[in-house]
Amino acid sequence: MDDYIVDFISRKLKLIIEVDGYSHRFKHEEDKIRDKILKKLGYIVVRFSEKEVRNDLDNVIRVLESYLPNK
């Protein structure tokens, strides 16, 4: 996307999913700028920590389901 690599993307939902590992601890400002640019492109960026994905996947799934269109 633009000049960025994203972890996961749904173009249909205009949703980007980022899983932040250790390196993101030092990139808060960079991530804010990046997310702002991606938002201007019409995307929603949802971030989870690697720990959340490994230890609380049920909650991660619930959050992602909240972005699905109502059926």
Legacy VTK file of the C-alpha trace (Angstrom):
# vtk DataFile Version 3.0
C-alpha trace
ASCII
DATASET POLYDATA
POINTS 71 float
0.000 0.000 0.000
1.482 3.239 -1.116
5.137 2.811 -0.071
4.297 0.465 2.810
4.165 -3.262 3.321
1.174 -4.367 5.372
0.768 -7.648 7.219
-2.765 -8.465 6.027
-5.262 -6.609 3.879
-8.850 -6.956 2.766
-9.315 -4.612 -0.159
-13.035 -5.407 -0.194
-13.451 -4.326 3.443
-10.793 -1.587 3.137
-9.209 -3.135 6.244
-5.530 -3.528 7.097
-4.485 -5.810 9.945
-1.114 -5.281 11.542
0.513 -7.673 14.005
3.120 -5.741 15.944
6.114 -7.610 17.232
9.106 -6.512 19.233
10.410 -4.044 16.641
7.246 -1.925 16.867
8.066 -0.992 20.451
10.391 1.602 19.020
8.263 2.783 16.093
5.230 4.427 17.716
5.617 7.720 15.881
6.422 6.043 12.560
3.375 3.800 12.931
1.125 6.806 13.666
2.293 8.564 10.500
1.930 5.387 8.465
-1.573 4.718 9.792
-2.588 8.304 9.002
-1.440 7.921 5.389
-3.237 4.585 5.023
-6.384 6.145 6.488
-6.203 8.921 3.876
-6.167 6.140 1.273
-9.494 4.974 2.719
-8.309 2.083 4.862
-8.958 1.226 8.487
-5.849 -0.037 10.271
-6.345 -2.466 13.148
-3.307 -3.300 15.243
-2.739 -6.255 17.514
0.350 -7.152 19.447
2.018 -10.443 18.676
1.242 -11.412 22.281
-2.495 -10.814 21.730
-2.496 -12.995 18.632
-0.645 -15.795 20.396
-2.453 -15.674 23.741
-5.903 -14.204 23.102
-6.868 -15.195 19.579
-10.575 -15.425 20.474
-10.614 -11.723 21.300
-8.645 -10.864 18.158
-11.255 -12.715 16.118
-14.110 -10.902 17.902
-12.534 -7.545 17.136
-12.045 -8.453 13.483
-15.613 -9.733 13.213
-16.828 -6.337 14.334
-15.496 -4.947 11.040
-17.533 -7.366 8.923
-20.633 -5.959 7.265
-23.931 -6.971 8.850
-25.593 -9.851 7.106
LINES 1 72
71 0 1 2 3 4 5 6 7 8 9 10 11 12 13 14 15 16 17 18 19 20 21 22 23 24 25 26 27 28 29 30 31 32 33 34 35 36 37 38 39 40 41 42 43 44 45 46 47 48 49 50 51 52 53 54 55 56 57 58 59 60 61 62 63 64 65 66 67 68 69 70
